[in-house]
Amino acid sequence: MNELIEILEDIVPGVDYENCTTLIDDHILDSFAILSLVSEIEDAFDVEVAPVELVAENFNSAKSLWAMITRLKGEE
């Protein structure tokens, strides 16, 4: 999870990713940030984020992002 937080901080610094649950709803992550984030997640965690995964519920918080990564890695 720490690596994910670091990736998020690199893309959009200055956000409390540990507690924020409205990254999409509050437009903290825009479409460019999401594309960058998907690319970084795929590289860092050796997963493929399919288009079906690109929904707000997967990107609204670091916790939901981590749950998606864990699911994609088959580690649930």
PyMOL commands that place a pseudoatom at each C-alpha (Angstrom):
pseudoatom trace, name=CA, resn=MET, resi=1, chain=A, elem=C, hetatm=0, pos=[0.000, 0.000, 0.000]
pseudoatom trace, name=CA, resn=ASN, resi=2, chain=A, elem=C, hetatm=0, pos=[2.889, 2.389, 0.723]
pseudoatom trace, name=CA, resn=GLU, resi=3, chain=A, elem=C, hetatm=0, pos=[4.126, 2.026, -2.854]
pseudoatom trace, name=CA, resn=LEU, resi=4, chain=A, elem=C, hetatm=0, pos=[0.643, 2.936, -4.114]
pseudoatom trace, name=CA, resn=ILE, resi=5, chain=A, elem=C, hetatm=0, pos=[0.566, 6.037, -1.887]
pseudoatom trace, name=CA, resn=GLU, resi=6, chain=A, elem=C, hetatm=0, pos=[3.960, 7.065, -3.291]
pseudoatom trace, name=CA, resn=ILE, resi=7, chain=A, elem=C, hetatm=0, pos=[2.678, 6.657, -6.857]
pseudoatom trace, name=CA, resn=LEU, resi=8, chain=A, elem=C, hetatm=0, pos=[-0.401, 8.743, -6.054]
pseudoatom trace, name=CA, resn=GLU, resi=9, chain=A, elem=C, hetatm=0, pos=[1.781, 11.444, -4.423]
pseudoatom trace, name=CA, resn=ASP, resi=10, chain=A, elem=C, hetatm=0, pos=[3.974, 11.598, -7.539]
pseudoatom trace, name=CA, resn=ILE, resi=11, chain=A, elem=C, hetatm=0, pos=[0.934, 12.090, -9.781]
pseudoatom trace, name=CA, resn=VAL, resi=12, chain=A, elem=C, hetatm=0, pos=[-1.053, 14.521, -7.591]
pseudoatom trace, name=CA, resn=PRO, resi=13, chain=A, elem=C, hetatm=0, pos=[0.944, 15.719, -4.576]
pseudoatom trace, name=CA, resn=GLY, resi=14, chain=A, elem=C, hetatm=0, pos=[-0.496, 17.230, -1.426]
pseudoatom trace, name=CA, resn=VAL, resi=15, chain=A, elem=C, hetatm=0, pos=[-3.543, 14.994, -0.939]
pseudoatom trace, name=CA, resn=ASP, resi=16, chain=A, elem=C, hetatm=0, pos=[-4.268, 12.985, 2.213]
pseudoatom trace, name=CA, resn=TYR, resi=17, chain=A, elem=C, hetatm=0, pos=[-4.491, 9.665, 0.385]
pseudoatom trace, name=CA, resn=GLU, resi=18, chain=A, elem=C, hetatm=0, pos=[-4.699, 7.714, 3.637]
pseudoatom trace, name=CA, resn=ASN, resi=19, chain=A, elem=C, hetatm=0, pos=[-8.094, 9.257, 4.449]
pseudoatom trace, name=CA, resn=CYS, resi=20, chain=A, elem=C, hetatm=0, pos=[-9.554, 10.695, 1.232]
pseudoatom trace, name=CA, resn=THR, resi=21, chain=A, elem=C, hetatm=0, pos=[-12.498, 8.723, -0.170]
pseudoatom trace, name=CA, resn=THR, resi=22, chain=A, elem=C, hetatm=0, pos=[-13.541, 11.170, -2.895]
pseudoatom trace, name=CA, resn=LEU, resi=23, chain=A, elem=C, hetatm=0, pos=[-10.613, 11.232, -5.317]
pseudoatom trace, name=CA, resn=ILE, resi=24, chain=A, elem=C, hetatm=0, pos=[-12.943, 10.943, -8.315]
pseudoatom trace, name=CA, resn=ASP, resi=25, chain=A, elem=C, hetatm=0, pos=[-16.063, 12.565, -6.842]
pseudoatom trace, name=CA, resn=ASP, resi=26, chain=A, elem=C, hetatm=0, pos=[-14.118, 15.722, -5.916]
pseudoatom trace, name=CA, resn=HIS, resi=27, chain=A, elem=C, hetatm=0, pos=[-12.129, 15.719, -9.198]
pseudoatom trace, name=CA, resn=ILE, resi=28, chain=A, elem=C, hetatm=0, pos=[-8.808, 15.302, -7.399]
pseudoatom trace, name=CA, resn=LEU, resi=29, chain=A, elem=C, hetatm=0, pos=[-7.888, 12.720, -10.034]
pseudoatom trace, name=CA, resn=ASP, resi=30, chain=A, elem=C, hetatm=0, pos=[-8.680, 13.903, -13.549]
pseudoatom trace, name=CA, resn=SER, resi=31, chain=A, elem=C, hetatm=0, pos=[-8.616, 11.756, -16.677]
pseudoatom trace, name=CA, resn=PHE, resi=32, chain=A, elem=C, hetatm=0, pos=[-4.916, 12.409, -17.308]
pseudoatom trace, name=CA, resn=ALA, resi=33, chain=A, elem=C, hetatm=0, pos=[-4.050, 11.499, -13.709]
pseudoatom trace, name=CA, resn=ILE, resi=34, chain=A, elem=C, hetatm=0, pos=[-6.069, 8.294, -14.000]
pseudoatom trace, name=CA, resn=LEU, resi=35, chain=A, elem=C, hetatm=0, pos=[-4.268, 7.280, -17.204]
pseudoatom trace, name=CA, resn=SER, resi=36, chain=A, elem=C, hetatm=0, pos=[-0.915, 7.969, -15.545]
pseudoatom trace, name=CA, resn=LEU, resi=37, chain=A, elem=C, hetatm=0, pos=[-2.003, 6.087, -12.450]
pseudoatom trace, name=CA, resn=VAL, resi=38, chain=A, elem=C, hetatm=0, pos=[-3.130, 3.029, -14.441]
pseudoatom trace, name=CA, resn=SER, resi=39, chain=A, elem=C, hetatm=0, pos=[0.206, 2.929, -16.250]
pseudoatom trace, name=CA, resn=GLU, resi=40, chain=A, elem=C, hetatm=0, pos=[2.154, 3.219, -12.992]
pseudoatom trace, name=CA, resn=ILE, resi=41, chain=A, elem=C, hetatm=0, pos=[0.011, 0.568, -11.271]
pseudoatom trace, name=CA, resn=GLU, resi=42, chain=A, elem=C, hetatm=0, pos=[0.476, -1.856, -14.153]
pseudoatom trace, name=CA, resn=ASP, resi=43, chain=A, elem=C, hetatm=0, pos=[4.253, -1.385, -14.084]
pseudoatom trace, name=CA, resn=ALA, resi=44, chain=A, elem=C, hetatm=0, pos=[4.697, -1.392, -10.315]
pseudoatom trace, name=CA, resn=PHE, resi=45, chain=A, elem=C, hetatm=0, pos=[2.404, -4.296, -9.462]
pseudoatom trace, name=CA, resn=ASP, resi=46, chain=A, elem=C, hetatm=0, pos=[2.658, -6.384, -12.656]
pseudoatom trace, name=CA, resn=VAL, resi=47, chain=A, elem=C, hetatm=0, pos=[-1.090, -6.368, -13.294]
pseudoatom trace, name=CA, resn=GLU, resi=48, chain=A, elem=C, hetatm=0, pos=[-3.279, -5.412, -16.243]
pseudoatom trace, name=CA, resn=VAL, resi=49, chain=A, elem=C, hetatm=0, pos=[-6.046, -2.933, -15.504]
pseudoatom trace, name=CA, resn=ALA, resi=50, chain=A, elem=C, hetatm=0, pos=[-8.808, -3.768, -17.975]
pseudoatom trace, name=CA, resn=PRO, resi=51, chain=A, elem=C, hetatm=0, pos=[-11.209, -1.051, -19.174]
pseudoatom trace, name=CA, resn=VAL, resi=52, chain=A, elem=C, hetatm=0, pos=[-13.985, -2.672, -17.114]
pseudoatom trace, name=CA, resn=GLU, resi=53, chain=A, elem=C, hetatm=0, pos=[-11.990, -1.743, -13.979]
pseudoatom trace, name=CA, resn=LEU, resi=54, chain=A, elem=C, hetatm=0, pos=[-12.005, 1.968, -14.856]
pseudoatom trace, name=CA, resn=VAL, resi=55, chain=A, elem=C, hetatm=0, pos=[-14.962, 2.873, -12.663]
pseudoatom trace, name=CA, resn=ALA, resi=56, chain=A, elem=C, hetatm=0, pos=[-15.155, 5.504, -9.932]
pseudoatom trace, name=CA, resn=GLU, resi=57, chain=A, elem=C, hetatm=0, pos=[-15.611, 2.969, -7.136]
pseudoatom trace, name=CA, resn=ASN, resi=58, chain=A, elem=C, hetatm=0, pos=[-12.150, 1.535, -7.894]
pseudoatom trace, name=CA, resn=PHE, resi=59, chain=A, elem=C, hetatm=0, pos=[-10.446, 4.952, -7.957]
pseudoatom trace, name=CA, resn=ASN, resi=60, chain=A, elem=C, hetatm=0, pos=[-12.199, 7.003, -5.257]
pseudoatom trace, name=CA, resn=SER, resi=61, chain=A, elem=C, hetatm=0, pos=[-9.682, 6.123, -2.536]
pseudoatom trace, name=CA, resn=ALA, resi=62, chain=A, elem=C, hetatm=0, pos=[-6.280, 4.560, -2.049]
pseudoatom trace, name=CA, resn=LYS, resi=63, chain=A, elem=C, hetatm=0, pos=[-8.027, 1.759, -0.152]
pseudoatom trace, name=CA, resn=SER, resi=64, chain=A, elem=C, hetatm=0, pos=[-10.315, 0.959, -3.112]
pseudoatom trace, name=CA, resn=LEU, resi=65, chain=A, elem=C, hetatm=0, pos=[-7.352, 1.157, -5.487]
pseudoatom trace, name=CA, resn=TRP, resi=66, chain=A, elem=C, hetatm=0, pos=[-5.424, -1.243, -3.272]
pseudoatom trace, name=CA, resn=ALA, resi=67, chain=A, elem=C, hetatm=0, pos=[-8.410, -3.627, -3.204]
pseudoatom trace, name=CA, resn=MET, resi=68, chain=A, elem=C, hetatm=0, pos=[-8.498, -3.574, -7.014]
pseudoatom trace, name=CA, resn=ILE, resi=69, chain=A, elem=C, hetatm=0, pos=[-4.750, -4.242, -7.260]
pseudoatom trace, name=CA, resn=THR, resi=70, chain=A, elem=C, hetatm=0, pos=[-5.020, -7.095, -4.761]
pseudoatom trace, name=CA, resn=ARG, resi=71, chain=A, elem=C, hetatm=0, pos=[-7.947, -8.568, -6.692]
pseudoatom trace, name=CA, resn=LEU, resi=72, chain=A, elem=C, hetatm=0, pos=[-6.070, -8.295, -10.000]
pseudoatom trace, name=CA, resn=LYS, resi=73, chain=A, elem=C, hetatm=0, pos=[-3.042, -10.006, -8.498]
pseudoatom trace, name=CA, resn=GLY, resi=74, chain=A, elem=C, hetatm=0, pos=[-5.285, -12.790, -7.228]
pseudoatom trace, name=CA, resn=GLU, resi=75, chain=A, elem=C, hetatm=0, pos=[-4.263, -12.176, -3.612]
pseudoatom trace, name=CA, resn=GLU, resi=76, chain=A, elem=C, hetatm=0, pos=[-7.695, -11.641, -2.070]
for i in range(1, 76): cmd.bond("trace and resi %d" % i, "trace and resi %d" % (i + 1))
show_as sticks, trace
zoom trace
